[in-house]
Amino acid sequence: MKTLKVALVFGLTVVFMLTLVAGFSSCTKDEPTPTTTTPTTQNQTTTTNQLQTNAPSTKPASTTPVVTTTESSYPTTTSTPVTTTTNTQIPTTPAATSQPPATTTETGEGLDDVLGYTATIRSIYYDMVTSAPGQAQFTTSFWIESPNMRSEMEAEGETVVMLVNNEEKSLYMYMPEQNMAMKMAYEPSESALEETIQVTEYEPVVTGTETLDGKLCLVVEHSNAGNRVKTWIWKEKGFPLKVETVTSEGAMVVEYKNISFDDIPDEMFEIPAGVNIMDIPSPGA
């Protein structure tokens, strides 16, 4: 009875976790700040041309004009009229333009380039920490080396292991404390890498960069089913470090920690010898 209870509870927990995580990826949307080109301060140049006039001795001296300059006032002249010419150079002012936010078509270190680094990842381990409104925080550990995936979490005080082979289309639930496993109906599972690559399907916008846990991240925002999603993608690896999904019920946050790219032993994806394996029929069979 306890085994079936644990299986049922874990099954519901997995469904709940997939419902929370699989449909989203995260965000509170920060609008990018447009970049405005500021024109150069106008330069004013005052040129004073003094014209020497040979006036007849019978004419009185003309009134001395005042010379105006942007820096200082020149002394007046009582004997010679002064003509003041002010030339103001007005630079051509370019139209203020706003730089559009980077999108999936950006070159250099844009989203496409960063996600391209995922192709270099052959194996990976990470802890996925999920926080959702009204729910206790829970952690699931993942070991992934295509086509295999292993996940572990606690349910009813016991460790429950899920072993998936996407090539053989097999799925097992293994409970080490009971030395027992169950073969279940196959359900394809996606890693954090695959879910992050799918962001490109939702017209994402790159809003900038931030550093999380000492790792420089590309910050990407998009909408999914009416929810605002914000993702922090590690630029060096194309791997997500944080996903925040804002829904009408609040914000769900998924954080990826303790990431390792070391090789994973084959036995991590196998059920140990001597474990009793039960066959759980598919629904409707």
Secondary structure as GFF3:
##gff-version 3
##sequence-region A 1 285
A	DSSP	alpha_helix	2	21	.	.	.	ID=ss1
A	DSSP	beta_strand	43	50	.	.	.	ID=ss2
A	DSSP	beta_strand	82	89	.	.	.	ID=ss3
A	DSSP	alpha_helix	111	116	.	.	.	ID=ss4
A	DSSP	three_ten_helix	117	120	.	.	.	ID=ss5
A	DSSP	beta_strand	124	131	.	.	.	ID=ss6
A	DSSP	beta_strand	138	145	.	.	.	ID=ss7
A	DSSP	beta_strand	148	155	.	.	.	ID=ss8
A	DSSP	beta_strand	158	165	.	.	.	ID=ss9
A	DSSP	beta_strand	170	175	.	.	.	ID=ss10
A	DSSP	three_ten_helix	176	178	.	.	.	ID=ss11
A	DSSP	beta_strand	180	184	.	.	.	ID=ss12
A	DSSP	alpha_helix	192	197	.	.	.	ID=ss13
A	DSSP	three_ten_helix	198	202	.	.	.	ID=ss14
A	DSSP	beta_strand	205	212	.	.	.	ID=ss15
A	DSSP	beta_strand	215	224	.	.	.	ID=ss16
A	DSSP	beta_strand	227	234	.	.	.	ID=ss17
A	DSSP	beta_strand	239	247	.	.	.	ID=ss18
A	DSSP	beta_strand	250	260	.	.	.	ID=ss19
A	DSSP	three_ten_helix	266	269	.	.	.	ID=ss20
A	DSSP	beta_strand	276	279	.	.	.	ID=ss21
###
